[in-house]
Amino acid sequence: MAEPEQQRERCKTGIEALDSILYGGIPRSNTILLTGSCGTGKTSLALEFLIHGALEGERSMFVSVTEASEKLLANVIKYDFLDKSLLSSEKLIFIDLPLIYERLGLVKAELSMEEAGILASSIIDLVKELKIKRMVIDSITSIGYKLKTQEKIRDFILKLSKGLSALGCTSLLVSEVQPGTQAYSTFMVEEALADGIILMGNMERRGDLLRTLQVIKMRGTTHSRAKYVLDLTPAGVLLVPLLKGGGGGST
């Protein structure tokens, strides 16, 4: 029987407004699709989620699929609260997925169904070994390009999310979509498999390009469906309601 909604333990994102939108945070062990087009702030938000966890004593891991960790850290916003001791103490861990590809002999353009399973198992084993409680994969779309088919992508995400949930790990899977699209993912299967969808976007208003955030779905909690304007600052991600129309309700 499903755990009663009010009893679900929450994984606070550390972003006060987002935790309020989710009535306390992401239900622990959920796998969330963090989706949007380029430049919407997905990586910065995901990193803040991990930093907050590490500061609270939860070991957190960022899996970078295409960009080297050093370059990623150099390019994202410089958060005032990013304590470098989190890195040296390995409370906050960065893993470059190409190194795992190399170790597993998976440096190839397309992975078979069996190889996709091996990759998922390897990530799960790493989470278990390092006692990771929060994880980000940036991006699941780039892994999808190596899997090619919806069937393999579906099996990979199902195996990964089931394994992570069993370990009590709350995860964000970053998804890239084209600007202006109504889809939440590139391969059209990710959104159905995820426990939640957080949509980030860009919109023009009075000549300014604004970043936006909206929670589309979140299993295990009621949540606001209103759209919020997002601002990236050294103090963290800031959200304010987009004052147009009636906003949203709860689902």
C-alpha positions, 0 to 999 in steps of 0.5 A, spaced: 500 500 500 502 506 498 505 510 504 500 516 506 502 523 503 502 526 509 507 521 512 512 521 506 519 524 508 521 530 504 528 531 501 528 539 502 531 542 495 534 548 499 530 553 495 525 555 500 520 557 495 520 551 491 520 547 498 514 551 499 511 549 492 512 542 494 509 543 501 515 541 504 520 538 499 521 533 494 518 526 497 524 522 498 527 517 494 523 520 488 526 520 481 525 527 478 525 530 471 528 537 471 527 539 464 527 545 459 531 548 453 538 551 454 540 556 458 534 556 463 538 554 469 537 547 470 544 545 472 545 551 477 538 549 480 540 541 480 547 543 483 544 548 489 539 541 490 546 537 491 550 543 495 544 543 500 544 536 501 551 536 503 551 541 508 545 537 511 550 531 512 547 528 506 552 525 501 551 528 494 553 526 487 553 530 480 554 525 474 556 529 468 555 526 462 558 530 457 562 536 460 568 535 465 567 537 472 572 542 472 569 546 466 562 545 469 564 548 476 568 554 472 561 555 468 556 555 473 554 561 478 558 562 484 554 560 490 556 564 496 554 557 500 559 553 496 563 551 501 570 548 498 570 543 504 564 539 501 569 537 496 575 535 499 571 531 505 567 528 499 560 530 501 559 533 494 562 528 489 563 529 482 563 524 477 565 524 469 560 519 466 565 518 460 570 515 465 565 510 467 564 508 460 571 507 459 572 503 465 566 498 463 568 498 455 562 502 453 566 507 449 561 506 443 556 510 439 550 505 441 549 501 447 545 494 447 540 493 451 545 488 455 550 494 456 544 499 458 543 494 464 550 494 465 551 502 465 544 502 470 547 497 475 554 501 475 551 507 477 546 504 482 552 500 485 556 507 485 550 510 489 550 504 494 558 504 495 558 511 496 552 512 500 549 517 496 542 520 498 542 525 493 544 525 485 543 529 479 545 526 472 546 531 467 543 530 462 539 523 461 538 526 454 545 525 452 545 518 455 539 517 451 543 518 445 547 512 446 541 508 447 537 510 441 531 507 442 525 508 446 525 501 449 532 501 451 531 508 454 525 506 458 528 500 461 534 504 463 530 509 466 526 504 470 532 500 472 535 506 475 530 509 478 528 503 482 535 501 484 536 509 486 529 508 490 531 502 494 537 505 496 533 512 499 536 516 494 533 522 491 535 524 484 534 529 478 535 527 471 536 533 467 533 533 460 534 537 454 528 539 450 528 544 444 526 551 445 518 552 444 517 545 444 511 542 448 514 536 450 518 535 456 523 530 454 527 528 447 525 521 447 518 522 449 518 516 454 522 520 460 516 524 463 512 518 464 517 514 468 519 520 472 515 521 479 516 528 478 517 533 472 519 540 474 519 544 467 524 550 466 523 555 461 524 562 458 519 567 456 520 574 454 516 580 457 517 587 456 523 586 452 526 582 457 528 574 457 525 571 464 527 564 466 521 560 469 519 554 473 513 550 474 512 543 477 508 539 472 507 533 476 510 530 483 508 523 486 507 523 493 505 530 494 500 536 493 503 542 489 502 548 486 502 548 478 503 556 478 508 558 474 514 562 477 519 567 475 526 564 476 533 568 478 540 565 479 543 569 484 550 568 488 545 567 494 541 561 490 535 560 486 530 565 487 523 564 485 517 569 485 510 568 482 509 570 475 503 575 476 499 573 470 492 570 470 490 566 476 496 562 477 495 555 479 492 550 484 494 544 487 494 537 484 
